[in-house]
Amino acid sequence: MVQSRIGRFLFTAAALLLLGGFQGAFADDLFPVSPDLQHRVNFWIKVFSKYGRDQVIIHDTDHMNVIYDVVDLTEGTGTRRSRFGRVDAARKESAPPSSG
C-alpha cells in the first residue's frame, strides 16, 4: 500500500514537471513578445510571482526593471494612512535626483 502511494506520487510529480516544461513553450507560442517589450513582461512576471498584495514596489517610471525599494505593509501596525505614509517616505528617499 505504501509503495503504491509512493509510485503514484512519483508519477504525478513527474507528470507535473513535464507539463510545467511544456507550459512555457505554449505560452511563448500563444503570446509572442517583441524583444523591445521583454523587460516589461519580465517586470510583471516578477511582480506577480515574487511579491504579495501587501507589498508596494517602488520602481523607475522609465525603466520598470529598476526597483528602488519594496515596502512591506504587513510589518508593524497603524492606520491605513500611516502605512501608506511609509510608502510616500520610501518613494521620496528612493527617488533619483532630478535633473535640472
C-alpha positions as CSV (number, residue, x, y, z in Angstrom):
1,M,0.0,0.0,0.0
2,V,2.8,2.4,0.9
3,Q,4.7,1.5,-2.3
4,S,1.6,2.2,-4.4
5,R,1.2,5.6,-2.8
6,I,4.9,6.4,-3.4
7,G,4.6,5.3,-7.0
8,R,1.5,7.4,-7.6
9,F,3.2,10.4,-6.0
10,L,6.3,10.0,-8.2
11,F,4.2,9.6,-11.3
12,T,2.2,12.7,-10.5
13,A,5.3,14.7,-9.7
14,A,7.0,13.6,-13.0
15,A,3.8,14.5,-15.0
16,L,3.6,17.9,-13.4
17,L,7.3,18.6,-14.1
18,L,6.8,17.6,-17.8
19,L,3.7,19.7,-18.2
20,G,5.3,22.6,-16.5
21,G,8.1,22.5,-19.0
22,F,5.6,22.5,-21.9
23,Q,3.6,25.3,-20.4
24,G,6.4,27.8,-21.0
25,A,6.7,26.7,-24.6
26,F,3.0,27.0,-25.1
27,A,3.0,30.5,-23.6
28,D,5.8,31.6,-25.9
29,D,3.8,30.3,-28.9
30,L,0.5,31.8,-27.9
31,F,1.8,35.2,-26.6
32,P,4.9,36.1,-28.5
33,V,6.7,39.2,-27.0
34,S,8.8,41.5,-29.0
35,P,12.4,42.0,-27.7
36,D,11.6,45.7,-27.0
37,L,8.9,44.7,-24.5
38,Q,10.5,41.7,-22.9
39,H,11.9,43.7,-20.0
40,R,8.4,45.0,-19.2
41,V,7.0,41.5,-19.4
42,N,9.7,40.2,-17.1
43,F,8.9,43.0,-14.6
44,W,5.3,42.0,-14.4
45,I,6.1,38.3,-14.1
46,K,8.4,39.2,-11.2
47,V,5.6,41.4,-9.6
48,F,3.0,38.6,-9.7
49,S,5.4,35.7,-8.8
50,K,7.6,37.3,-6.1
51,Y,5.7,40.0,-4.3
52,G,2.4,39.8,-2.3
53,R,-0.5,42.1,-2.3
54,D,0.7,43.8,0.9
55,Q,4.0,44.9,-0.7
56,V,4.4,48.1,-2.7
57,I,7.2,48.2,-5.3
58,I,8.9,51.5,-5.9
59,H,10.4,51.4,-9.3
60,D,11.7,53.7,-12.0
61,T,9.0,55.1,-14.2
62,D,11.0,54.8,-17.4
63,H,12.9,51.6,-16.7
64,M,10.5,49.4,-14.8
65,N,13.1,46.7,-14.2
66,V,14.9,49.1,-11.9
67,I,13.4,48.5,-8.5
68,Y,14.4,51.1,-5.8
69,D,12.6,49.6,-2.8
70,V,9.9,47.3,-1.7
71,V,7.7,48.5,1.2
72,D,6.1,45.7,3.2
73,L,2.8,46.9,4.6
74,T,2.3,43.8,6.8
75,E,5.1,44.9,9.0
76,G,4.1,46.9,12.1
77,T,0.7,48.3,13.0
78,G,-1.1,51.5,12.3
79,T,-3.8,53.0,10.3
80,R,-4.0,52.7,6.5
81,R,-2.9,56.3,6.3
82,S,0.3,55.7,8.4
83,R,1.1,52.6,6.4
84,F,0.9,54.5,3.1
85,G,2.9,57.3,4.7
86,R,5.7,54.8,4.8
87,V,5.3,54.3,1.0
88,D,5.5,58.0,0.4
89,A,8.6,58.3,2.6
90,A,10.3,55.4,0.8
91,R,9.3,56.9,-2.6
92,K,10.9,60.2,-1.7
93,E,14.0,58.5,-0.3
94,S,14.4,56.3,-3.3
95,A,13.7,58.9,-5.9
96,P,16.6,59.5,-8.3
97,P,18.0,63.1,-8.2
98,S,16.1,65.4,-10.5
99,S,18.0,66.8,-13.4
100,G,17.7,70.5,-13.8
